Amino acid sequence: MFLMKELDYFETCSFAWEKSVAKSSALYFWNLIENSFCSDVFYLRQIFRASHSLPTSSAGIESSFSRMKLIKNNSRTSLKEETLQSLLLIFQEFEGKEEILISEKLLKACKKPKKL
């Protein structure tokens, strides 16, 4: 019900100034509207923010699965989930870099026996 009121109100406004200033930027347009009509478009603002937080493509996810496929292959089928996540983070952090610098502190931490 409140959303319908906001939509009705929104349709009555021309927003000519906001449109001319924002040009082709939807984010800038909504920032102008929020600053001018903040309390009048509460639900529309929430919907807009949620819709702009959604990815426009699945390329990032597909890339992550490709990386995972490189790490977890036929010879590494028994990797624990925690290990796989750690390797993916390392792969993502150092992708494209020629050298990975490992500190003495990290080497010492890896050499210590793990407590079970």
N, C-alpha and C positions, 0 to 999 in steps of 0.2 A: 504494500500500500504506500509506504513512504517512498519507495523507489519510483512508483508511478507518478507521485507528486513531483519528485525531482525531475523526471523526464518531461512532464508537462511544463514545468517551470523552465527547463532547459530549452525546450522548443520555442518558447515565447521570446527568449533572448536572442539578439542577433549576433552578439560577440564580434561585431565588425572591427572594433579597435584591436581586440585580442588576435583576431585572424590576420589583420594586416601587420601587426608587430611580430607575431610568431612565424609568419610565412609558412614554411613547410614542416616545422618541427612540432609534432604532437606533444612532446614532453614540455616544451616551452609554452605552448598553448595552454596546457592544463595547469602549469605553474601560475600563469597569469590568472586563470579562472579561480584557482584556489586562493590566491591573494585577494581577489575581488569578491568572490561569492563563497567563501569557505564554508560557512554554516548552511548554505542553501543546497550544496551538492555533496553532502557527506557520503552517501551510498555510491553515487556515480564516481566519486573520487576513489573509493575503495576498489570498485570494479576496474577502473582504469589502471590503477597501480598494480593490481593482481594480473591483469592481462599483459602489462608491459614487463612483468617479471618472468613470463613464460618464454622459453626459447623459441625462436622462429624456425629453427631447423634441428635435425637430429645429428648433425655432423659431429658435434662434440662427443655424443654418446657413442657413435659409430667409431670414432677415433679411439676412444677408451677401450672398446671391445677389441679393436685391432691390436692395441698395445698388449692387452691381456693375453691375446692369442699368441703373441710373440714370446711372452714370458711363460705362460702355462701351456707347454706343448706336450707331445707324446712322451718325452723323456722326463718331464716334470709333472706328472699327474697327481702326485700325492702332496702337493703344497698345501699348507694350512691357509685358511682365509686371511689370517693376520699377516702371514709372510707375503702372500700375494698382494695384499693392500700396500704393504711396505715397499715391495718391489715396484709396484705401479707408481707410487709417489716418487720414488727415487728416479724412475724412468722419466716421469713428467718433469721433475725439477731439473734434471741434467740433460734433457733432450737437446741435441744440436751442439752441445759443448764437447770439445775435443778431450778435455782433461777433467777428471774428478779429483779434487784435493781432499785427502782424508787426514784428519788431524791425529796427533799422537794420542790424545785423550780418547778419541773414538776407537783407535786400534787397541788401546789398553782395555777399554770396556768390552770389546768383542772377544778378547783373549781370556777374560775371566770366566771361570766355569759358571754355568747357570744353575740356580737353585731350583730344585723340583719340589 
